[in-house]
Amino acid sequence: MTEDNQDMSKNSLNGGQGWEALLAEAHAEPEGLDFVEERLENRIGLNKRKKRRKRAIYSSLSTVAAALVFVFLVNTNGAFAQTLSRLPVIGQLIEYIQFDKSLSRAIENEYIQEVDLTAWDGDKGLGLPYVLADAKNLVLFFQLPDDFELAADEWAHIYLKEMREGRTGEKLEGFAYTTSSLSPEGREENHGFIMQRYHFPEGELPEQISFDVLLELENLPREKSEAPVGEFAEDAYEHQMQEIGSFTFEVKFNEFAEPIVSEFHEQLSIRGQSITLEEMRVYPTGTEVSFAFADENTSWVKGLDLTVAEEGESVLRGSQGISAIYKEDYSGMTVFIESDYFDKPKEQELWIRGLRLLDKEEEFITVDLEKKTITPAIEGMELKEVIKGEEKANLVFATKVMGEEAFGAFAFDYQDEQGNTYTLKNMGTSSSQNSWMETHITVDYPESGRIILQRVSSPLLILEEPIRIPLPQR
């Protein structure tokens, strides 16, 4: 365990008692605790024998009543925590998630589901012991087998290949996911767990799904390769990926909690643009807020600077956060405000503190690589540098921003003056210095010396006073 995690453990266990006292308590088992492990093993089915078949999936949708009190007891009783750490899988999961307030809250509120799945590809296996799910969010806890080894320069990754509706087999789309990975050190510390979080902003998670994932090993290079002079390397590092196996899982979820729906249809005017707050939906994992943008607006609304405030102070901390997705025609956006599972917050407000506006007449710009000009001219943006190679060119744009702000300025596809479409060879953004952000792109050098880029974002505009929107209570 790292020194940071050790410090977190000291602060989280037993309501802030001294670390030395906790150590003494952990070695003094309370009366009657010698039967706890046996009872827990019986209740969560750890003594059941399971038959394994290659390329087969087996499942035990048993109750996890014993797990519901685990996080609370782990954080308040050192001896009980020590006992749980000796139990396979569930004790390991508790150690893995005990510093994540959101996941800990989910277990406390009876929202974790034991699925006890293992999928096989030949003699290679991958476990999926637990999931968390509601209509908008899904958390998968994969676990590598005990005999899975990682060399010093290897990382284990799990990638989603496809997710399907369980009953119809129809491919699911309109969701995003993040995944963790495992280093050799993390393999031991995290007990082989790799966690993936899914968010479904465009729809809802079906009650039954099947999905395929790919387990790969990444061999990290020991030395960095040098980019050719005048060129951005398409990959500065040579990554070697080794496929371990492809695994298929089928999961049927427990009944989802119904969201609390509040309709508003409140029209706001911000910097001359019409924005309508349509509705809010409160799920166990957070609040979904829908906005609509008027067709007559002169600018595309490319982002809202949002925060959640409680008693006048921001409460976005820990695992909480805000994510947003736009409609394809940019006529609106849906914002999802993450929060602890079944948390009962005090009175809260959603604050709109600023926004990004992109003038519709300045969405596409023509860049002359020879003259280093931008048409139409964009206030606060300039083509700072053009480095020409044999067939490619590196362009450096400078954009005036506030503070250390950084954002992606352009779409990945661009055109020449004949209407041919290309894809940027590279695009990167540097942290702003002295309130100027640099954007680096690599393009095929056009015969005419001119290309057409699409702008996809703009610098943040801060409002003098935030717009305050009350959030419904659970």
Disulfide bonds with the S-S distance in Angstrom:
none
